[in-house]
Amino acid sequence: MIKVSVASPQEAVEIDRGRMRRIVRTVMEGEGISSAEISLAFVDNDTSHRLNKRYLDHDEPTDVLTFPSGEGGKLSGELVVGAEVANAQAAERGHDVQPELVLYVIHGLLHLCGFDDKSREQVARMRQRERHYLGLLGYPDISEKED
């Protein structure tokens, strides 16, 4: 069973909690995960900035932070998604905020599943999986193009 909780202590972007739960389940099942407990928190810039500074020492708001917890032998963790970052990026890139949010959720989930993006090869593999899930879920390919 894949259990998903969604919190949205921000007002910049409307969050469809049911859709986000379906997205999490689609990615987890697609990655061969049948038992997981995932929390999504869609936050404002102040919260994103504070957490990014605290945990990664990056002094700015960010798109998504992934916190694996691995409780009870099953995949578990929390994604903190920068809703205001998504809103700004979507406006800058000329598309709706919803696909941007979905991309951030997919990206964070892939990190929970063991994907990394530190090398060129890892980035290419992660982008391929992001594109796969965006298409599967009916969203446009807004994943960044690798060099």
C-alpha positions in Angstrom: 0.0 0.0 0.0 1.2 3.5 -0.8 0.1 6.0 1.7 0.3 9.7 0.7 -0.4 12.8 2.8 -0.5 16.3 1.4 -0.2 19.6 3.3 -0.3 23.0 1.8 0.5 25.8 4.3 0.7 28.4 1.5 -1.7 30.4 -0.5 0.2 31.2 -3.7 -0.9 28.1 -5.6 -4.0 25.9 -5.4 -3.1 22.3 -4.8 -5.3 19.4 -5.9 -4.5 16.9 -3.2 -6.2 14.0 -4.9 -4.2 14.6 -8.1 -1.0 14.8 -6.1 -1.8 11.5 -4.4 -2.4 9.9 -7.8 0.9 11.3 -9.1 2.8 9.8 -6.2 1.2 6.4 -6.6 1.9 6.4 -10.4 5.6 7.2 -9.9 6.1 4.8 -7.0 4.4 1.9 -8.8 6.3 2.8 -12.0 9.5 2.4 -10.0 8.4 -0.9 -8.6 7.5 0.3 -5.2 4.4 -1.2 -3.7 4.7 -0.1 -0.1 5.6 3.5 0.8 4.6 6.3 3.0 5.1 9.7 1.4 4.3 13.2 2.7 4.1 16.2 0.4 4.3 19.7 1.8 3.7 22.6 -0.6 5.3 25.7 1.1 6.0 29.4 0.5 9.3 31.0 -0.3 10.2 31.8 3.3 9.8 28.2 4.4 11.6 26.8 1.4 14.4 29.3 1.9 14.8 28.5 5.6 14.9 24.7 5.1 17.2 25.0 2.1 19.6 27.1 4.2 19.3 24.8 7.2 19.8 21.5 5.4 21.8 22.3 2.3 23.4 25.6 3.3 21.9 27.2 0.1 20.8 30.7 0.8 17.7 30.8 -1.4 14.3 29.3 -1.9 14.3 26.0 -3.8 12.1 23.9 -5.9 12.0 20.6 -3.9 13.8 19.2 -0.9 13.7 15.4 -0.3 13.9 14.0 3.2 14.0 10.2 3.2 13.1 8.5 6.5 13.1 4.8 5.7 10.8 3.9 8.6 9.7 0.3 9.1 11.6 -1.2 6.2 9.5 0.5 3.5 10.2 3.5 1.4 9.2 6.6 3.3 10.0 10.3 3.2 8.9 13.8 2.9 9.0 16.2 -0.1 9.0 19.9 0.6 7.9 21.6 -2.6 8.4 25.3 -3.2 5.0 26.4 -4.5 6.1 30.0 -5.0 9.2 28.9 -6.8 7.1 26.8 -9.1 4.8 29.7 -9.7 7.7 32.0 -10.6 9.5 29.3 -12.8 6.3 28.5 -14.7 5.7 32.2 -15.4 9.3 32.6 -16.6 9.1 29.5 -18.8 5.7 30.4 -20.2 3.5 27.5 -18.9 1.0 26.8 -16.2 2.1 26.2 -12.7 0.6 22.7 -12.3 3.0 20.9 -14.6 5.9 22.7 -12.8 4.6 21.4 -9.4 4.2 17.9 -10.9 7.8 18.0 -12.2 9.1 18.9 -8.7 7.1 16.1 -7.1 8.4 13.6 -9.7 11.9 14.8 -9.2 11.7 14.5 -5.5 10.2 11.0 -5.7 12.9 9.9 -8.0 15.5 11.0 -5.4 13.6 8.9 -2.8 13.8 5.9 -5.1 17.6 6.3 -5.3 18.1 8.4 -8.3 20.8 11.1 -8.1 21.7 14.1 -10.2 25.4 14.7 -9.4 27.0 13.5 -12.6 26.1 14.1 -16.2 25.0 10.4 -16.7 22.8 10.6 -13.5 21.2 13.8 -14.7 20.4 12.3 -18.1 18.8 9.3 -16.5 16.8 11.4 -14.1 15.6 13.7 -16.9 14.5 10.6 -18.9 12.5 9.3 -16.0 10.9 12.8 -15.5 9.9 12.9 -19.1 8.5 9.4 -18.9 6.2 10.3 -16.0 5.2 13.7 -17.3 4.0 12.0 -20.5 2.4 9.1 -18.7 0.5 11.5 -16.5 -0.6 13.6 -19.5 1.6 16.7 -18.8 3.9 18.4 -21.3 7.6 17.8 -21.4 8.9 20.7 -19.3 11.9 18.8 -17.9 15.2 20.6 -18.4 17.2 19.6 -21.4 20.6 18.3 -20.6 23.7 19.6 -22.5 
